[in-house]
């Protein structure tokens, strides 16, 4: 299957998925990995990097988060398995992951590692390899982009008060 390389936005870390194991490199520090996250019995599919945080998706496993500064696993998120698309928002406050197994996209608040939104994905089998997920540049919208060009959008709010104020506008 070969290997896949993921690079952090600030070019601090690089993660190379080689089937089950993941080699971690510090960018511009030489050709040897600084650590290896061992295999878990399942093929690793995709990764996302922001700061010192690595999010890993596997074929049969929920999304797992690692702190690369310590090498420790810091948690598992109930996203469902087969996460082929994982991305952090530009400010690192949110993480979005598409799970082919649960047939939805999860949006996670990195402040408390809680899933704050789920967006169902229609026709998963036909879009699995081509579906894209991400955020608008302001970080206020979680976007699921289908291969035919249409999108599902989830609105994100920086705090509970903003969300309550927006909801009140609709109930007046």
N, C-alpha and C positions, 0 to 999 in steps of 0.2 A: 504494500500500500504506500510505501515511501514515508516521508516525514513532512510535517507542516510547521512553519515557523511563525510565531506571533511576536510582535515588537510593541513595547509600551509606547504611549504617545510622546513621552519625553525622552525616549530612547535610553531608558535606564536599564530595563530588563528585556531579555529575549527568552521565549519559551519554545522549545522544539519538541513537538509530539512525535514519538516514534512508536506507533502502535499503542502499547499500554503505558509505557514509561514516558516521563516528561523531563527532559534535561533543561536546566535553568542556567542562563548565562547572564553575567553583568555585561552590558554593552561596552564595547571598547576595552575589555580587560583581558583579552586573550581567547584562545580557542577551546579551553577546557571548561566544562560546566562547573559552576560553584556548588550545585546540588542537583540531585536527581529525585524526582517524585516517582517512587516505584510503581510498577503495574499493579492493577487491582483485579486482574482476571477479565477485564473488559477493555475493548478498544476505546481509547480517548478520541473524541471527535472534534472538539473545538475549544478555544481558549479566549479569554478576554483579560486584558491587563490595564490596571490604573494604579499609579503610585507604586506601593509595595504589594498590592493585592492581585492575586491570580485567581480567576474563576475558570474551572475546568468542567467541561461536559463530557460524559461518557455514554457508551451505547446502552448500558443497563445500569444507570445510577443517576441520582439527583445531582444537581449542580453542587460542586464542592469548592470552597474558598480556602486559599492559602495565603499566609503572610510571608512574603519572600524575604523580608528582613530577618525573620527568625527560622523560616523553613517549616513552620507549624501549620497544621490544618486548623482553621479558625471556625469552621462550620460547614454544615450541609443545608442547602435550601430545598424546600419541597416543590421543586419546579417540574418534576417528572423527568424521565430519562430521554435519551436520544436528543440532547441539546446540540443542535448544529449551528446555531446562530447565537452569539453572546456578545454584548457590547455595553461598555460603560458610557454614561453621559459625559459630555466634555468637562464638566466640573467634578465628576466622580461621585456625585451624590446619589445616582441611581444606576441600576444595572438592569438590562433587559435580556431575556433568554427565551428562545423558541424551543419548545419540547415537542418532538414528533410523537412521543408516546402519550402525553397527556392532551395533545392536539390543541395547545394554547400557548400564548406568550405570557410570561410572568414579568412584571415590573417590580423591582426590589428597591426599597429604600436602604442605602448602605449605612445610614445613621444607626439603624437598629436591626438590620438584616431581615426585615419583614417584607413579605410580599404585599404590595399595596394595590395591585391591580392584576387582573387576568383578562386577556383578550382572546376569545375563542378564534381558532383558525379553521376556516371552511376548506373542505376538500384536501385534507392534509397529504394524502398519498400523491396527489397530482402536483402539489406545490412544494413538497418537502425539500427538494434540492435547490429551489430557486427563490424561496421566500426570503425577504430581507427584513431586518429589524434595526431600529435605532431611535435617535432622538433628534428633534429639530435643534438648531444651533443655540437657541436660548435655553434649552433644557426644560421647556414647559410642555412638550408633547412627546409621548411615546408613540412610535410609528411602526406599523406592520405593513410592508409594501409587498403586494402580490405580483407575480410575474406579468399579469395582464395590465399592470399600471395602476389599479385601484388600491386604496389604502384604508386601513382602519387606524383611527387616531384616538389615543387616550390622553386626556388633559391631566397635567401634574401641577400641584400647587406647593409653594415653598413651606407653607405652614397651615395648620388647621383653621386659623382665623380667615385666611384668604379663601379657603374652600367653603366655609360657612357663609361668608359674604357673597360668594358667587351663587351658592345654592339659594340664598334668600332672594336674590334678584329674580330667580325663576319662579319663586312661590308667591311673589307679590301680585 
